[in-house]
Amino acid sequence: MDALVNLFESARQWLFETVVQPLLFGAGLGQFLEDGYTATGWLLVGLIQLSVMLLLIVPLQRWRPVEAVTDRRAIRVDIVYTLVHRLGLFRVALFFAVDPLWDGLFGTLRVWGLPTFHIDDLWPGVTDKAWVSLLLYLLVFDLVDYWIHRGQHHFRWWWKLHSLHHSQRQMTVWSDNRNHLLDDLLRDSIIVLVAQIIGLAPGQFVAIVAITQLSESLQHANVRLWFGRIGERLWISPRFHRRHHTIGIGHEAAPVAGKAARRRGGNNFGVLLPWWDMLFGTANFELRYDPTGVRDQVEPDRQGRLRDYGQGFWSQQWRGIQRLMGRA
């Protein structure tokens, strides 16, 4: 663990001194050097992720694709989403627009005496080891992500934003970041809040985000891959997550057997671990690879209309706002 951390820090220092620092001075933003160093970490993580996606996951898609690619334009838009998020552009926007609000809020709470709870304190001695602490925090955030994902499907207003993610009918390695920016803002705000409450160190936060994003990229890949009967229950595979994106199966409300009055929405909400789906009764382990998308894209409404989720980045964002306002 120490060797990996030292290697990462050396690479970040080089990238900062060679690229980021000169750019900041050139733009007259020398007062942001400390923040620029933090941003360099996110940039380096994104570059590593993109390298793994291009060198490993893209060849996997070509080796065993689930379906033939027929809409390359939609995939090109997904690549834009990926670059915006993985290269830190979205985080830069959050830094200027939202982070000052968070800093002010938590600063005020600290002045009022709000203590920070550290999960490490629950297991003295054992969690002093960096890798054990990281795994424990990873487990906590995966549970939080599971319930965030359930909320995105359960609350009608939230689904109006999150449905953009499901509207991609050509799922590929690039589809993970295809989200409405307001959806991302809400999710990230919850994650930051939890990180502050449980005392997660910045370095561990970066590592957790990197592991989660890279795994999600594989989950969305257009690859006929599953991890076997045991492996499927240890880590989420592309097969398991594709079931979540299946039209009419993965994300729509359906009656619970024998309890018609109760309804639950969809299957396979887990982000890294299928354990939460297994624990809360939302796991679907059928070995199938069905078409993906949202039902209203393929089935006309009573007026004979199909919902249009937009073709380009900005049109998709605008239509999400219109859906939220009940105008689309």
TATAZI-V91550 format. One record per residue. N is the residue number from 1. OMEGA is omega in whole degrees, 0 to 359 (999 if undefined). NEAR is the number of other ideal C-beta (glycine too) atoms within 12 Angstrom. D_LAST is the distance of its C-alpha to the last C-alpha in whole Angstrom. Layout:
BEGIN
N&OMEGA&NEAR&D_LAST + N&OMEGA&NEAR&D_LAST
END
This chain:
BEGIN
1&180&17&49 + 2&180&12&51 + 3&179&10&52 + 4&179&17&48 + 5&180&20&48 + 6&178&13&50 + 7&180&15&49 + 8&182&25&46 + 9&177&20&47 + 10&179&15&49 + 11&179&22&47 + 12&180&30&44 + 13&179&19&47 + 14&181&16&48 + 15&180&28&44 + 16&183&28&44 + 17&184&19&48 + 18&188&15&47 + 19&191&22&44 + 20&182&32&42 + 21&176&25&45 + 22&179&16&46 + 23&179&21&42 + 24&179&22&42 + 25&180&17&45 + 26&181&12&44 + 27&180&14&41 + 28&182&9&43 + 29&182&20&42 + 30&180&16&45 + 31&181&11&44 + 32&183&21&41 + 33&180&20&44 + 34&178&17&43 + 35&177&26&39 + 36&178&30&40 + 37&176&23&42 + 38&180&25&39 + 39&179&35&37 + 40&176&35&39 + 41&178&32&39 + 42&178&37&35 + 43&180&32&36 + 44&177&32&39 + 45&179&34&37 + 46&179&33&34 + 47&177&24&37 + 48&180&30&38 + 49&180&36&35 + 50&178&29&34 + 51&179&17&38 + 52&180&25&38 + 53&183&34&34 + 54&186&21&36 + 55&185&13&39 + 56&188&21&39 + 57&178&33&35 + 58&174&26&34 + 59&176&17&38 + 60&179&26&37 + 61&181&31&34 + 62&182&19&36 + 63&184&15&39 + 64&181&18&37 + 65&175&23&33 + 66&183&32&31 + 67&178&22&30 + 68&178&12&30 + 69&181&22&28 + 70&182&14&26 + 71&183&22&23 + 72&179&14&25 + 73&179&17&22 + 74&179&31&20 + 75&178&27&23 + 76&176&22&24 + 77&178&31&21 + 78&178&39&22 + 79&177&29&25 + 80&177&25&24 + 81&182&37&22 + 82&181&35&26 + 83&179&23&28 + 84&183&27&26 + 85&187&37&26 + 86&179&36&30 + 87&172&25&31 + 88&182&30&30 + 89&178&24&28 + 90&180&33&26 + 91&175&31&29 + 92&178&25&30 + 93&178&18&27 + 94&182&29&27 + 95&182&25&31 + 96&187&16&31 + 97&190&16&28 + 98&185&24&28 + 99&177&24&31 + 100&178&14&33 + 101&178&18&32 + 102&181&23&32 + 103&179&17&36 + 104&181&13&36 + 105&183&20&35 + 106&175&21&37 + 107&179&15&40 + 108&180&13&40 + 109&179&17&40 + 110&178&15&43 + 111&179&10&45 + 112&176&10&45 + 113&179&8&46 + 114&181&15&43 + 115&174&13&45 + 116&179&19&43 + 117&179&16&43 + 118&179&23&44 + 119&179&29&44 + 120&184&26&47 + 121&181&17&49 + 122&186&18&49 + 123&185&17&51 + 124&178&13&53 + 125&182&11&55 + 126&183&16&53 + 127&172&23&50 + 128&176&14&52 + 129&188&16&51 + 130&184&21&48 + 131&177&18&47 + 132&179&21&47 + 133&180&31&46 + 134&180&28&43 + 135&180&25&42 + 136&178&28&42 + 137&179&36&40 + 138&179&29&38 + 139&180&27&38 + 140&183&32&37 + 141&177&36&34 + 142&176&33&33 + 143&178&27&33 + 144&180&31&30 + 145&178&33&28 + 146&183&32&28 + 147&172&27&27 + 148&181&31&24 + 149&176&41&23 + 150&179&31&23 + 151&179&23&21 + 152&179&35&18 + 153&185&36&18 + 154&183&22&19 + 155&186&21&17 + 156&182&17&14 + 157&181&22&13 + 158&179&28&15 + 159&179&30&13 + 160&175&31&10 + 161&186&34&12 + 162&181&38&14 + 163&176&38&12 + 164&180&43&13 + 165&183&39&16 + 166&183&41&16 + 167&177&41&14 + 168&181&39&18 + 169&175&30&19 + 170&183&31&22 + 171&177&44&24 + 172&178&43&26 + 173&184&43&28 + 174&190&37&26 + 175&186&42&23 + 176&185&34&24 + 177&178&38&22 + 178&183&43&19 + 179&171&36&17 + 180&184&38&15 + 181&177&30&18 + 182&176&27&17 + 183&178&37&17 + 184&180&32&20 + 185&181&26&21 + 186&180&25&21 + 187&182&34&23 + 188&179&30&26 + 189&178&22&26 + 190&180&24&27 + 191&179&30&29 + 192&179&29&31 + 193&179&22&32 + 194&180&27&33 + 195&179&30&35 + 196&183&27&37 + 197&185&22&38 + 198&173&29&40 + 199&179&26&41 + 200&179&31&40 + 201&181&22&42 + 202&181&17&40 + 203&177&27&41 + 204&179&31&41 + 205&178&30&37 + 206&181&33&37 + 207&180&30&38 + 208&179&34&36 + 209&181&36&33 + 210&179&30&35 + 211&182&30&36 + 212&183&35&32 + 213&182&32&30 + 214&177&31&33 + 215&179&33&33 + 216&176&39&29 + 217&177&42&29 + 218&181&38&32 + 219&183&37&30 + 220&185&44&27 + 221&176&41&29 + 222&183&40&29 + 223&180&30&33 + 224&187&20&34 + 225&170&30&36 + 226&190&30&37 + 227&181&22&39 + 228&186&15&41 + 229&181&12&42 + 230&182&12&43 + 231&179&16&41 + 232&181&29&38 + 233&178&22&39 + 234&183&18&40 + 235&184&29&37 + 236&182&41&33 + 237&174&36&34 + 238&179&39&31 + 239&182&38&32 + 240&183&43&31 + 241&177&46&28 + 242&178&42&26 + 243&178&38&27 + 244&182&42&24 + 245&183&46&22 + 246&180&30&22 + 247&174&26&20 + 248&182&23&20 + 249&193&28&23 + 250&190&38&23 + 251&181&37&20 + 252&177&26&19 + 253&179&21&20 + 254&180&21&24 + 255&173&13&27 + 256&183&14&30 + 257&177&10&33 + 258&181&7&35 + 259&187&11&32 + 260&182&9&30 + 261&180&8&29 + 262&180&13&28 + 263&174&15&25 + 264&185&23&25 + 265&166&30&22 + 266&184&37&23 + 267&168&36&26 + 268&181&39&28 + 269&183&41&26 + 270&181&42&29 + 271&177&40&29 + 272&187&35&33 + 273&177&32&35 + 274&185&35&34 + 275&183&23&36 + 276&176&29&34 + 277&179&34&32 + 278&182&22&35 + 279&185&17&36 + 280&171&20&33 + 281&180&18&33 + 282&182&32&30 + 283&176&27&32 + 284&185&31&31 + 285&178&25&34 + 286&180&19&34 + 287&183&19&35 + 288&177&21&32 + 289&185&27&30 + 290&177&23&27 + 291&182&24&24 + 292&180&37&21 + 293&179&34&17 + 294&185&33&15 + 295&184&27&15 + 296&172&26&12 + 297&187&25&13 + 298&179&16&16 + 299&182&16&16 + 300&175&12&14 + 301&184&12&12 + 302&178&7&15 + 303&178&8&13 + 304&183&7&14 + 305&172&12&11 + 306&181&16&11 + 307&178&25&8 + 308&180&20&8 + 309&178&34&9 + 310&183&27&11 + 311&181&18&15 + 312&183&18&16 + 313&185&29&17 + 314&178&17&15 + 315&178&19&12 + 316&177&33&11 + 317&181&29&12 + 318&180&23&10 + 319&175&26&7 + 320&176&36&8 + 321&179&23&9 + 322&177&21&5 + 323&181&31&5 + 324&180&25&8 + 325&179&14&8 + 326&183&10&6 + 327&180&11&4 + 328&999&21&0
END
